[in-house]
Structure formats: C-alpha cells, structure tokens
Amino acid sequence: MQEYKGTTMAKVLNALTMVVVVPMCARWKLILAAGICCSVALSLAGCHPSHVDWMKPGQDRTGPSITIVMNSLGIKFPEPWTENDNPYLSYIEDETGLQVEVVIPPWHRYEDRVGAMMMSSHTPDLISISDPNWVSHYARKQMLAPLDHLIERYAPQLKKRIPAEVWEQVSFNGQVYAIPSLNEAKGLEMMYIRKDWLDRLGLAPPKTLDEIVAVMRAFAAFDPEGNGIRNIYGTSFIEDFGRSSPWFGAFGVQLNQWVERDGKLVYSNILPEMKDALAFMRGLVAEGIVDPLFPIQTQRGLERQVADGRIGLFTGTWYDTRGVLEKSEARDPRAEWIALPYPQGPGGAGTYGLPTVRSYQVIPAASPHAVEVLQLLNFIAGEGRDTLKFGFEGVVWTWKNGRRVTDMGLHNRDQYRGLYANLADIPESGYIRSRLDSLGMHYRLYDNLRHIAPHVMPNAFRSLPTPAMTRYAPLLAKKNDRLLEIVLGERPLDDFDAYAAEWLAEGGEEMTREANAWYQFSRNQAAREAVGDVPGPLREGSGTHAPGAF
C-alpha cells in the first residue's frame, strides 16, 4: 500500500485508502482515458523544464496555504524533484504569493481516494477530477461549493475565456460547481497505413470501407513485409473496442454516445446502425483479417505489433507520428506511414468526439479557501499560461526565424509540468499551432488535428450526468461485453435485440427520459437567448443554467 508522508492530508489518505464512493462509469472510462491521453500529449507538447532563476528562496509568500489534489496520469517527477518541490511549483507560488501543497493519490484508484477525502474531516481545498458522475454525485449532496458569485470577482480570466455553453456543462440546478479544463483536440483517433506495403503490392490508398477491406485481405495474404512469413493481420483493435472508432463511424454511430434522431436523444449502443457495425466487424474477425486476441490487447501491445511489422493498417492517435510510427521507421527504414481518410461506409465517415470538458476542478464546501483556489486557477489560465505551457523562454524554447523551437531533451525530461497547466487549460487555435509546430514540423501534429476536426461525431448530451445516469450507467456499461461476444462470434447477431431491450428495461429508459428533458430545456434556453429573452450563464444578471438533472 502506498504511503503518504509529511502532511495532515497525507495522514487522512493513509487512513481512508479503502473507501469506495462512486464507481466510474465504464462508458466514461473509455472516453476519458482517451481524453486524458490526448490532453497530456498536447500539454506536454509545449513543454516544461526547469530554470533555477525561478527558484527564489527569498520570495515573500504571504498568502495562505492551500491543498490541491490532482491525478498524476502516470507521469513521473525526475529526480530530485517531487510534486511539492520543483521549479514550476516554485514559480506558481512566487507569482501568486500562495503556499501550495500538492497531494497525488495513486492514479489507478484515484476516484476512490478522493471520495475518501470528501468523507473525512480534513477535506482539501481543490480536487481535480475527470469523472462527471463523481462531480454530479457530490454536487447533489451539496458537498461542493457553488462558484457563480466568486468567479466574476476573483477569476476574470476564466470567465472571459471559457465559452458560455461550457459553463452549462458544469452547472447543476442553476449554479456552477466546477471550473472546467478543456480538451485541446476535438477528437483523438485517425487511421494510418504502410504506403511502402501498398507500393509493393501495387495498390492505391483505399478510401471506402470496401477498398480498405480489400487492402487488409491483401496485407494478410501476400506477405508485404517480404520476409516469407505470413504473420500479418489486416488490422487490430485493443480492449474495450479501443482504436476502432472509424469502423463504427462508417455506419454513422459511435459506442457509448447520445445522438439526436428526429429531434430526440437516443443512446447509440441500441440503434439498428450499431447492429450493422457489429455485423461488419464480426465478419472481419470470422475471416481472420483482424487479430482475434484484440479483446485482451493493450495499447502497448498494439504498438509492438505496429513497430514489429505485423500490422500495416491501424487506428492510432494524432500524436503517433512522434511515437509508434517513428519507432516503426527506426526499426525498418523502408517503413513509410501515411494518414488515411476515414473510410466511407453506409452511414458516412467519422470518429468519436472527445468531450469538451477534460477535467473538473471542484472546491469542497468545507474549504475556507475558495477565493485563493480561484485566484490560483485564474493565474494558471492567464498570466502564468505561457510559462506553464511552453516552459521557460530561453531555456526550454527559443524564437528562431519567427517561430518557437523546443529543446526536446528538456521537454521530455520535464513532462510533469503539464500536471499544473492542466488544472486550467483553455485552448486557442493559434496558441496550439505555435506549440505543436515547435516540436518539429515533420511530425505534422497540427495538420493531424485539422485532419480529425471535420469528422468528429460529438456526444449530443453535454451536461453533468442526470440522477438516472449516475445510478444505472455503470451497471449498463458492463453489458458491453455482450457486444464484444457478438463480434467474436460467441453469441448470435440477433442477440443484439435482446441486449437493446434489456438496456432499456434496466435503467436505460429512465436515463433516456432525463436526457431528453435536459435536451429540450437546453434547446429552449438557446432559442430564448438568441432573441435576447434570457442572458447566458455567467453574464451580468444571469441566474439560469441548464440544470443537468431533472
């Protein structure tokens, strides 16, 4: 068991390590994991080294001490630095006058640990959390501080830069309960293919679903690697249907999303189009052109298959050009990877959209330091943004020929920097481009984001989870195993109809009613604001927000 040392909050953590308060819904685990990976890659793209000039031992920090809890996301602090002793935290403290104590619970059980803190008598002053179910649960229990009356006075940068529709997504019963940190990318996944394999087999880059299937058959049958061994699959996915969104997008759906149909919200997993997508993927597995072990495949395992030349077409991320594709080309200089268009199928083409809100910064109702926390977040989003996102100018990056150039050694060493910047990340297009291009134009990172953006399929429900979602969604998400068994051929395709009926009967119907109550409220609110009838959220005189729960 991990031990925490040296602070009151650490002692509380050690005493309450086994408390479980709100289980995280599996439908959010998949999306949020993707969102976190994406945001870390983007935030680290700016980078975060050290600079001794910011270590000011004589600085007078007269402000109070505040305790913040955040997720490490698996990122390590390089020796000798820790979360409470490093140049960037010193920079924050020096510039704000605050004394900041950082607590980082184990990231793989993060929601459990912060739930334990909420039930203790020593709550922290700020908790960063990615699970909207968690936020919704504690907002309903009135254990989080409402922030509307404080934001305008103490966090003007946040009020100015966060769009009104995003404030709606962190509101409950007319009040704001979290400061949102936003995803910088609209989507995560795109498809890549080995162009050298296409050339070797005399094939053109595929565009439609049928053309992609024909190429996968050729890759699996004709030894494009040229080693005389037929050990290549057409493609693969990873556990929980990860790295598969373009295949679903070809049928006009994405897993675990609310979509609009005929003016109402419906859940994608029970639509006829989902059954068609599963039937298609079932055929790929039966034909042997998809790795049958994908249900237990990890992201790292998929990357090994790519680097080892066992897969020449796969769904990856926009930042894989400076990751696994670079490793593949280093291993085999003949390897030439290019991006593919999203395959056109009967339902169009696309990939799942990341949620607008990446994480929620909440202040427990018992904290006496709400003002100081908002001042901290306002600094991170405002005056401190350049240093916290790019690193120290002249050390981590410099201007050369009118653009930023990053020292990648320092960038990679100081990845921890993104943990602080991500507490109040509000993206802007030009800012993102400058930062990504500084890592190397040859990676095409910003081009990849532009490749994805027109094809994202967003979730139509954009609010805190309703009571029924908090209650039923974690249990209903477990039924996704039925969908996997259909694809693997372990259940007949028509078992999908029984799955859909059970989903509705076991809480889905109630979730759908509440989702549509929010949807109609939100549409009516937008129509009234358009004609000036009702002011938008966090504008002068505003007191109305989409409730997010009915």
C-alpha positions as CSV (number, residue, x, y, z in Angstrom):
1,M,0.0,0.0,0.0
2,Q,1.3,3.4,-1.0
3,E,2.2,5.7,1.9
4,Y,1.9,9.5,2.0
5,K,4.2,11.4,4.3
6,G,4.5,14.7,6.0
7,T,1.1,16.4,5.8
8,T,-2.3,16.2,7.5
9,M,-3.9,15.3,4.2
10,A,-1.4,12.5,3.8
11,K,-2.5,11.0,7.1
12,V,-6.1,11.2,6.0
13,L,-5.2,9.5,2.8
14,N,-3.5,6.6,4.6
15,A,-6.4,6.2,6.9
16,L,-9.0,6.1,4.2
17,T,-7.4,4.2,1.4
18,M,-10.1,1.6,1.0
19,V,-13.2,3.8,0.8
20,V,-15.1,3.5,-2.5
21,V,-17.8,6.2,-3.0
22,V,-18.8,6.5,-6.7
23,P,-17.7,3.9,-9.2
24,M,-16.6,5.3,-12.5
25,C,-19.0,4.5,-15.4
26,A,-17.3,2.4,-18.0
27,R,-18.6,4.4,-20.8
28,W,-16.7,7.4,-19.4
29,K,-13.6,5.3,-18.7
30,L,-13.0,4.7,-22.4
31,I,-13.7,8.3,-23.4
32,L,-11.9,10.0,-20.5
33,A,-8.9,7.8,-20.9
34,A,-8.7,8.9,-24.4
35,G,-9.3,12.5,-23.5
36,I,-6.6,12.3,-20.8
37,C,-4.0,10.8,-23.1
38,C,-4.8,13.4,-25.7
39,S,-4.6,16.3,-23.3
40,V,-1.4,15.1,-21.8
41,A,0.2,14.8,-25.2
42,L,-1.0,18.3,-26.1
43,S,0.0,19.9,-22.8
44,L,3.4,18.2,-22.9
45,A,3.8,19.5,-26.4
46,G,4.5,22.9,-25.0
47,C,6.8,21.8,-22.6
48,H,8.1,22.1,-19.1
49,P,11.7,22.2,-18.0
50,S,13.4,23.7,-15.0
51,H,15.0,27.0,-14.6
52,V,16.9,27.9,-11.5
53,D,16.1,31.6,-11.9
54,W,12.6,30.8,-10.8
55,M,13.8,29.2,-7.6
56,K,13.5,32.3,-5.4
57,P,14.3,31.3,-1.8
58,G,13.8,34.9,-0.6
59,Q,10.4,35.4,-2.1
60,D,7.8,36.5,0.4
61,R,4.8,34.2,0.1
62,T,2.3,35.9,2.4
63,G,-0.8,34.1,1.1
64,P,-2.4,31.2,3.0
65,S,-1.5,27.6,2.4
66,I,-3.9,25.7,0.2
67,T,-4.1,21.9,-0.5
68,I,-4.8,20.7,-4.0
69,V,-5.4,17.1,-5.1
70,M,-4.6,16.1,-8.7
71,N,-4.1,13.0,-10.8
72,S,-0.6,12.1,-11.8
73,L,-1.8,10.4,-15.0
74,G,1.1,8.1,-14.6
75,I,3.6,10.9,-15.1
76,K,6.8,10.7,-13.0
77,F,8.8,13.6,-11.5
78,P,12.5,13.4,-12.4
79,E,15.0,13.2,-9.6
80,P,15.4,15.1,-7.3
81,W,12.1,16.9,-7.8
82,T,8.7,16.0,-6.4
83,E,5.2,17.3,-6.8
84,N,5.9,19.7,-3.9
85,D,9.5,20.7,-4.7
86,N,10.2,21.7,-8.3
87,P,10.9,24.8,-10.2
88,Y,7.4,25.2,-11.7
89,L,5.6,25.0,-8.4
90,S,8.0,27.5,-7.1
91,Y,7.2,29.8,-10.0
92,I,3.4,29.5,-9.2
93,E,3.9,30.2,-5.5
94,D,6.3,33.1,-6.2
95,E,3.9,34.8,-8.6
96,T,0.7,34.2,-6.6
97,G,2.0,34.5,-3.1
98,L,0.2,31.3,-2.2
99,Q,1.7,28.3,-0.4
100,V,0.5,25.3,-2.4
101,E,0.6,21.7,-1.0
102,V,0.0,19.1,-3.7
103,V,-1.4,15.6,-3.0
104,I,-1.2,13.0,-5.7
105,P,-3.0,9.7,-4.9
106,P,-2.4,6.6,-6.9
107,W,-3.7,7.3,-10.3
108,H,-5.2,3.8,-10.9
109,R,-7.6,4.2,-7.9
110,Y,-7.9,8.0,-8.0
111,E,-11.7,8.3,-7.7
112,D,-11.7,6.0,-4.7
113,R,-9.1,8.0,-2.8
114,V,-10.7,11.5,-3.5
115,G,-14.0,10.0,-2.5
116,A,-12.4,9.1,0.8
117,M,-11.2,12.6,1.3
118,M,-14.7,14.0,0.8
119,M,-16.0,11.9,3.7
120,S,-13.2,12.9,6.0
121,S,-13.0,15.9,8.4
122,H,-9.9,17.2,6.5
123,T,-11.1,17.9,3.0
124,P,-8.6,19.6,0.6
125,D,-9.2,23.0,-0.9
126,L,-9.2,21.8,-4.6
127,I,-9.8,18.4,-6.2
128,S,-9.2,17.8,-9.9
129,I,-11.4,15.0,-11.2
130,S,-12.2,13.7,-14.7
131,D,-15.4,11.7,-13.9
132,P,-18.6,13.8,-14.4
133,N,-20.5,11.2,-12.4
134,W,-18.3,12.0,-9.4
135,V,-19.0,15.7,-9.8
136,S,-22.7,15.2,-10.2
137,H,-22.9,12.9,-7.2
138,Y,-21.3,15.4,-4.8
139,A,-23.0,18.4,-6.2
140,R,-26.4,16.8,-5.5
141,K,-25.2,16.0,-1.9
142,Q,-24.3,19.8,-1.6
143,M,-20.7,18.8,-0.7
144,L,-19.2,21.1,-3.3
145,A,-19.1,24.9,-3.2
146,P,-21.2,26.8,-5.7
147,L,-18.9,29.2,-7.5
148,D,-21.0,31.7,-9.5
149,H,-20.8,34.6,-7.1
150,L,-17.0,34.2,-6.8
151,I,-15.9,33.7,-10.4
152,E,-16.6,37.1,-11.7
153,R,-14.7,38.9,-9.0
154,Y,-11.8,36.5,-8.4
155,A,-11.4,34.7,-11.8
156,P,-12.0,37.2,-14.6
157,Q,-9.7,35.3,-17.0
158,L,-11.7,32.1,-16.5
159,K,-15.0,33.9,-17.0
160,K,-13.7,35.7,-20.1
161,R,-12.1,32.7,-21.9
162,I,-14.5,29.8,-21.1
163,P,-17.5,29.8,-23.5
164,A,-21.0,30.1,-22.1
165,E,-22.0,26.7,-23.4
166,V,-19.2,25.1,-21.4
167,W,-20.3,26.7,-18.2
168,E,-23.6,25.0,-18.8
169,Q,-21.8,21.7,-18.7
170,V,-20.5,22.3,-15.1
171,S,-23.8,23.6,-13.7
172,F,-26.4,21.9,-11.5
173,N,-29.7,23.4,-10.5
174,G,-28.7,26.8,-11.8
175,Q,-25.3,27.0,-10.2
176,V,-21.7,26.4,-11.3
177,Y,-19.9,23.7,-9.3
178,A,-16.6,23.3,-11.1
179,I,-14.0,25.1,-13.1
180,P,-13.6,23.2,-16.4
181,S,-10.3,22.4,-18.0
182,L,-10.9,21.8,-21.7
183,N,-9.7,19.3,-24.3
184,E,-7.5,20.9,-26.9
185,A,-8.4,18.4,-29.6
186,K,-11.8,17.7,-30.9
187,G,-11.0,14.1,-31.5
188,L,-8.3,11.5,-30.9
189,E,-8.2,8.8,-33.5
190,M,-7.1,8.6,-37.1
191,M,-6.1,5.8,-39.4
192,Y,-2.6,5.1,-40.7
193,I,-1.3,2.7,-43.4
194,R,2.1,1.4,-44.7
195,K,2.5,3.1,-48.0
196,D,5.5,1.0,-48.8
197,W,3.4,-2.1,-48.5
198,L,0.8,-0.6,-50.8
199,D,3.5,0.1,-53.4
200,R,5.0,-3.3,-53.0
201,L,1.6,-4.9,-53.8
202,G,0.7,-2.4,-56.5
203,L,-2.3,-1.0,-54.5
204,A,-3.6,2.6,-54.2
205,P,-4.5,4.1,-50.8
206,P,-8.1,3.0,-50.0
207,K,-10.9,5.4,-49.4
208,T,-14.1,3.4,-49.0
209,L,-14.9,0.7,-46.5
210,D,-14.9,-2.0,-49.3
211,E,-11.5,-0.8,-50.5
212,I,-10.0,-0.9,-47.0
213,V,-11.2,-4.4,-46.5
214,A,-9.7,-5.5,-49.9
215,V,-6.3,-4.0,-48.8
216,M,-6.4,-5.7,-45.4
217,R,-7.0,-9.0,-47.2
218,A,-4.0,-8.4,-49.4
219,F,-1.8,-7.5,-46.4
220,A,-2.8,-10.7,-44.6
221,A,-2.4,-12.9,-47.7
222,F,0.6,-11.7,-49.7
223,D,3.5,-11.1,-47.3
224,P,4.0,-7.3,-47.9
225,E,6.9,-7.4,-45.4
226,G,8.8,-9.6,-47.8
227,N,10.2,-12.0,-45.1
228,G,8.5,-15.1,-46.4
229,I,6.4,-15.4,-43.2
230,R,2.6,-15.0,-43.2
231,N,2.2,-13.5,-39.7
232,I,0.4,-10.3,-40.6
233,Y,-3.1,-9.3,-39.8
234,G,-5.2,-6.8,-41.7
235,T,-5.6,-4.7,-38.6
236,S,-6.3,-5.0,-34.9
237,F,-8.1,-3.1,-32.1
238,I,-7.5,-3.0,-28.3
239,E,-9.5,-3.9,-25.3
240,D,-13.0,-2.4,-24.8
241,F,-13.2,-1.7,-28.5
242,G,-10.4,0.8,-28.3
243,R,-8.9,2.1,-31.5
244,S,-12.0,1.2,-33.6
245,S,-14.0,4.4,-33.9
246,P,-13.5,4.9,-37.7
247,W,-15.1,1.5,-38.3
248,F,-18.2,2.4,-36.2
249,G,-18.2,5.9,-37.8
250,A,-18.6,4.3,-41.3
251,F,-22.1,3.2,-40.0
252,G,-23.0,6.6,-38.6
253,V,-22.6,5.7,-34.9
254,Q,-20.1,5.6,-32.1
255,L,-20.1,3.5,-28.9
256,N,-21.4,4.9,-25.7
257,Q,-22.8,8.2,-27.0
258,W,-26.1,10.0,-27.0
259,V,-27.1,11.1,-30.5
260,E,-30.0,13.1,-31.9
261,R,-32.6,11.3,-34.0
262,D,-35.8,13.0,-35.1
263,G,-35.5,15.7,-32.5
264,K,-34.8,13.4,-29.6
265,L,-31.8,11.9,-27.9
266,V,-31.3,8.2,-28.1
267,Y,-28.4,6.0,-26.9
268,S,-26.1,4.8,-29.8
269,N,-25.5,1.3,-28.4
270,I,-29.1,0.2,-29.1
271,L,-29.6,1.7,-32.6
272,P,-30.0,-0.5,-35.7
273,E,-26.9,1.1,-37.1
274,M,-24.9,-0.3,-34.2
275,K,-26.1,-3.8,-35.0
276,D,-24.9,-3.2,-38.6
277,A,-21.5,-2.1,-37.4
278,L,-21.2,-5.1,-35.2
279,A,-22.2,-7.4,-38.0
280,F,-19.4,-5.9,-40.2
281,M,-16.8,-6.3,-37.6
282,R,-18.0,-9.8,-36.8
283,G,-17.3,-10.7,-40.5
284,L,-13.7,-9.3,-40.3
285,V,-13.0,-11.5,-37.2
286,A,-14.6,-14.6,-38.8
287,E,-12.5,-14.1,-42.0
288,G,-9.3,-13.9,-39.9
289,I,-8.1,-10.5,-41.1
290,V,-8.5,-9.0,-37.6
291,D,-6.3,-10.2,-34.7
292,P,-8.7,-12.4,-32.7
293,L,-6.9,-11.5,-29.5
294,F,-7.8,-7.9,-29.6
295,P,-10.2,-8.1,-26.6
296,I,-7.1,-8.6,-24.4
297,Q,-4.8,-6.4,-26.4
298,T,-3.4,-3.3,-24.7
299,Q,-2.3,-0.1,-26.3
300,R,1.3,-1.0,-25.7
301,G,0.7,-4.4,-27.3
302,L,-0.8,-2.8,-30.4
303,E,2.2,-0.5,-30.7
304,R,4.5,-3.5,-30.6
305,Q,2.6,-5.1,-33.5
306,V,3.0,-1.9,-35.5
307,A,6.7,-1.5,-34.7
308,D,7.4,-5.2,-35.4
309,G,5.8,-5.1,-38.8
310,R,2.8,-7.4,-38.0
311,I,0.2,-4.7,-38.9
312,G,0.3,-2.3,-41.7
313,L,-3.1,-0.6,-41.2
314,F,-4.4,0.6,-37.8
315,T,-6.3,3.2,-36.0
316,G,-4.0,5.3,-33.9
317,T,-3.8,8.8,-32.4
318,W,-3.0,12.2,-33.9
319,Y,0.3,12.2,-32.0
320,D,1.5,8.8,-33.1
321,T,3.7,10.5,-35.7
322,R,6.1,11.3,-32.9
323,G,5.5,7.9,-31.2
324,V,5.0,4.5,-32.5
325,L,5.3,5.5,-36.2
326,E,8.7,7.0,-35.5
327,K,9.7,3.7,-33.7
328,S,8.5,1.7,-36.7
329,E,10.5,3.7,-39.2
330,A,13.6,3.5,-36.9
331,R,13.3,-0.3,-36.8
332,D,12.7,-0.6,-40.6
333,P,13.9,2.3,-42.7
334,R,11.6,1.0,-45.5
335,A,8.5,1.7,-43.4
336,E,6.6,4.7,-44.8
337,W,3.4,5.5,-43.0
338,I,0.7,7.9,-44.3
339,A,-2.6,9.0,-42.9
340,L,-5.8,7.6,-44.5
341,P,-9.1,9.3,-44.9
342,Y,-11.8,8.0,-42.6
343,P,-13.5,5.1,-44.5
344,Q,-16.7,6.0,-46.2
345,G,-19.5,3.5,-45.4
346,P,-23.3,3.3,-45.5
347,G,-23.5,5.8,-42.6
348,G,-20.8,8.2,-43.7
349,A,-17.4,8.6,-42.1
350,G,-16.1,9.8,-38.8
351,T,-14.5,9.3,-35.3
352,Y,-15.8,9.9,-31.8
353,G,-15.5,13.4,-30.5
354,L,-13.7,14.0,-27.2
355,P,-15.8,15.7,-24.5
356,T,-15.3,19.4,-24.4
357,V,-14.5,19.2,-20.7
358,R,-11.4,17.2,-19.9
359,S,-11.4,17.6,-16.1
360,Y,-13.4,19.4,-13.4
361,Q,-11.7,21.5,-10.7
362,V,-14.1,21.4,-7.7
363,I,-13.8,23.1,-4.3
364,P,-15.3,21.1,-1.3
365,A,-18.0,23.1,0.5
366,A,-15.9,22.8,3.7
367,S,-12.9,24.6,2.3
368,P,-12.3,28.1,3.7
369,H,-10.1,29.0,0.7
370,A,-12.4,29.1,-2.3
371,V,-11.2,32.6,-3.2
372,E,-7.5,31.6,-3.1
373,V,-8.2,28.5,-5.2
374,L,-9.9,30.6,-7.9
375,Q,-7.0,33.0,-7.9
376,L,-4.7,30.1,-8.4
377,L,-6.7,28.8,-11.4
378,N,-7.1,32.3,-12.8
379,F,-3.3,32.7,-12.7
380,I,-2.7,29.4,-14.5
381,A,-5.2,30.3,-17.2
382,G,-3.9,33.9,-17.5
383,E,-0.6,35.4,-16.6
384,G,1.1,32.0,-16.0
385,R,-0.1,30.3,-19.1
386,D,2.9,30.9,-21.4
387,T,5.4,29.7,-18.8
388,L,3.3,26.8,-17.7
389,K,2.5,25.6,-21.2
390,F,5.7,26.3,-23.1
391,G,8.3,26.3,-20.3
392,F,10.8,29.0,-19.5
393,E,11.7,31.0,-22.6
394,G,15.4,30.9,-23.4
395,V,15.8,27.6,-21.6
396,V,13.1,25.2,-22.9
397,W,12.3,27.1,-26.1
398,T,13.6,30.0,-28.1
399,W,12.4,32.0,-31.1
400,K,14.1,31.1,-34.4
401,N,13.0,32.6,-37.8
402,G,9.8,33.8,-36.3
403,R,8.6,30.5,-34.6
404,R,9.2,28.7,-31.4
405,V,11.8,25.9,-31.3
406,T,11.7,23.5,-28.4
407,D,14.6,21.7,-26.8
408,M,13.2,18.2,-26.9
409,G,15.6,16.9,-24.2
410,L,14.3,19.3,-21.7
411,H,10.8,18.8,-23.0
412,N,10.9,15.1,-22.4
413,R,12.6,15.3,-19.0
414,D,10.1,17.7,-17.5
415,Q,6.8,16.2,-18.6
416,Y,5.4,16.6,-15.1
417,R,4.9,20.3,-15.9
418,G,1.6,19.5,-17.7
419,L,0.0,18.4,-14.4
420,Y,-0.1,22.0,-13.2
421,A,-1.0,23.6,-16.5
422,N,-3.9,21.1,-17.0
423,L,-5.7,22.5,-13.9
424,A,-7.0,25.4,-16.0
425,D,-6.3,24.7,-19.7
426,I,-8.4,26.8,-22.1
427,P,-7.2,26.2,-25.7
428,E,-6.9,28.6,-28.5
429,S,-6.2,27.5,-32.1
430,G,-3.2,29.8,-32.9
431,Y,-1.7,29.0,-29.5
432,I,-2.0,25.3,-30.1
433,R,-0.4,25.5,-33.5
434,S,2.6,27.5,-32.3
435,R,3.2,25.0,-29.6
436,L,2.8,21.9,-31.7
437,D,4.9,23.2,-34.6
438,S,7.7,24.0,-32.1
439,L,8.1,20.2,-31.5
440,G,9.0,19.6,-35.2
441,M,7.1,20.4,-38.3
442,H,7.9,17.0,-39.7
443,Y,5.6,15.4,-37.1
444,R,2.6,17.2,-38.7
445,L,0.8,17.3,-35.4
446,Y,-1.3,20.4,-36.1
447,D,-2.1,19.0,-39.6
448,N,-3.3,15.8,-37.9
449,L,-5.7,17.8,-35.6
450,R,-7.1,19.5,-38.7
451,H,-7.5,16.1,-40.4
452,I,-9.6,14.9,-37.5
453,A,-11.7,18.0,-36.7
454,P,-14.2,17.9,-39.6
455,H,-15.0,14.3,-38.9
456,V,-15.7,14.2,-35.2
457,M,-19.0,12.8,-34.0
458,P,-19.7,14.5,-30.7
459,N,-21.9,13.3,-27.8
460,A,-25.2,15.1,-28.0
461,F,-25.7,15.1,-24.2
462,R,-23.4,17.8,-22.8
463,S,-24.2,18.3,-19.2
464,L,-23.4,16.7,-15.8
465,P,-24.9,13.2,-15.6
466,T,-28.5,13.0,-14.5
467,P,-29.5,11.1,-11.4
468,A,-30.5,8.0,-13.5
469,M,-27.2,8.1,-15.4
470,T,-25.3,8.2,-12.1
471,R,-27.4,5.3,-10.8
472,Y,-27.7,3.0,-13.8
473,A,-24.9,3.8,-16.3
474,P,-22.1,1.9,-14.5
475,L,-24.2,-1.3,-14.5
476,L,-25.4,-0.9,-18.0
477,A,-21.9,-0.4,-19.3
478,K,-21.0,-3.9,-18.2
479,K,-23.4,-5.2,-20.8
480,N,-21.0,-4.0,-23.5
481,D,-19.4,-7.4,-23.1
482,R,-22.4,-8.8,-24.9
483,L,-21.5,-6.6,-27.9
484,L,-17.9,-7.9,-27.8
485,E,-19.2,-11.5,-27.7
486,I,-21.3,-10.8,-30.8
487,V,-18.3,-9.6,-32.7
488,L,-16.2,-12.6,-31.7
489,G,-19.0,-15.0,-32.8
490,E,-19.7,-16.3,-29.3
491,R,-23.3,-15.0,-29.5
492,P,-25.6,-14.9,-32.5
493,L,-26.0,-11.5,-34.1
494,D,-29.7,-11.4,-33.2
495,D,-28.8,-11.4,-29.5
496,F,-28.3,-7.7,-30.1
497,D,-32.1,-7.2,-30.0
498,A,-32.2,-8.8,-26.5
499,Y,-29.3,-6.6,-25.4
500,A,-31.1,-3.5,-26.5
501,A,-34.4,-4.5,-24.8
502,E,-32.6,-5.2,-21.5
503,W,-30.7,-2.0,-21.7
504,L,-33.9,0.0,-21.8
505,A,-35.6,-2.1,-19.2
506,E,-32.8,-2.0,-16.6
507,G,-32.5,1.8,-16.4
508,G,-31.9,2.9,-19.9
509,E,-35.4,4.1,-20.4
510,E,-35.3,6.3,-17.4
511,M,-31.9,7.7,-18.5
512,T,-33.4,8.5,-21.9
513,R,-36.3,10.4,-20.4
514,E,-33.9,12.5,-18.3
515,A,-31.5,13.1,-21.2
516,N,-34.4,14.4,-23.3
517,A,-35.7,16.6,-20.5
518,W,-32.3,18.3,-20.5
519,Y,-32.1,18.4,-24.3
520,Q,-35.5,20.2,-24.6
521,F,-34.6,22.6,-21.8
522,S,-31.2,23.3,-23.4
523,R,-32.8,23.9,-26.9
524,N,-35.5,26.2,-25.4
525,Q,-32.9,28.1,-23.5
526,A,-30.7,28.6,-26.6
527,A,-33.7,29.8,-28.6
528,R,-34.6,32.4,-25.9
529,E,-31.0,33.6,-25.6
530,A,-30.9,34.0,-29.4
531,V,-33.7,36.6,-29.2
532,G,-32.3,38.2,-26.0
533,D,-35.0,36.9,-23.8
534,V,-32.6,35.2,-21.3
535,P,-29.0,36.1,-20.5
536,G,-26.5,33.4,-20.9
537,P,-24.6,31.8,-18.0
538,L,-22.1,33.9,-16.0
539,R,-23.2,37.1,-17.8
540,E,-24.4,40.1,-15.9
541,G,-27.8,39.4,-14.3
542,S,-27.8,35.8,-15.2
543,G,-29.3,33.3,-12.9
544,T,-30.3,30.5,-15.3
545,H,-28.3,27.4,-16.3
546,A,-29.3,24.1,-17.9
547,P,-29.8,22.0,-14.8
548,G,-28.2,18.8,-16.0
549,A,-30.5,16.9,-13.7
550,F,-34.3,16.6,-13.5
